[in-house]
């Protein structure tokens, strides 16, 4: 298992769209200098051996197409627990997962993705389509009143270490166009942080013509964003999954922009992203 440590983990379900996640993982692995591990999860132990054989074939096909040799791993369990367990066990740099948006009967996939992600100590990159290019330079960073906004900054900085980024601070507003005092404080904090780190950014105020999550998606679409960075809600409740926490709308966004999803946490030091706020 040592060779899998610090991999980019790709949950691999043999679907038609999972190769999209693999392509994003390959782009990241080349820049972050990590390998890739394909993880397939089975329901019972007797399924492990045939799944390994199939996954080995898939890995060889990926190597031919992308000139990268992924590692493979098959585990018994469920997607809601095993992905996170493996990502922590292997100290993965990131999990890259494909979702199918919110179309028709697939509407639940946004909430399914959120259930998988919540509780993870490793960031997720959730994608729907193949990468449009091999880097992530235009990053939309929604800012509202929540204190978790500050935790997201370390990941914006992390991406900026490896890509020539421009961060779009997209601020929530009230109906009259004003900015809530707590949101304003977060905006100021974000600006100061990015300036201190010499990271290029632009501040844009939402127009408050739609829910903030919808405006975030529309802004990302209009500006051809490569990535949206969001945090999950701290202590998310069951009804959020049923009624639709705003995170799942962004995760499964109709513009199909990749989304980096981070859970609130206190120990950001493991990979050198941390520091006190």
PyMOL commands that set and color helices and strands:
alter all, ss='L'
color gray80, all
select helices_A, chain A and resi 2-4+18-32+45-66+79-89+104-117+149-162+181-196+212-222+238-243+246-251
alter helices_A, ss='H'
color red, helices_A
select strands_A, chain A and resi 8-11+36-42+71-76+94-98+124-127+138-143+166-171+201-205+227-231+259-262
alter strands_A, ss='S'
color yellow, strands_A
deselect
rebuild
show_as cartoon
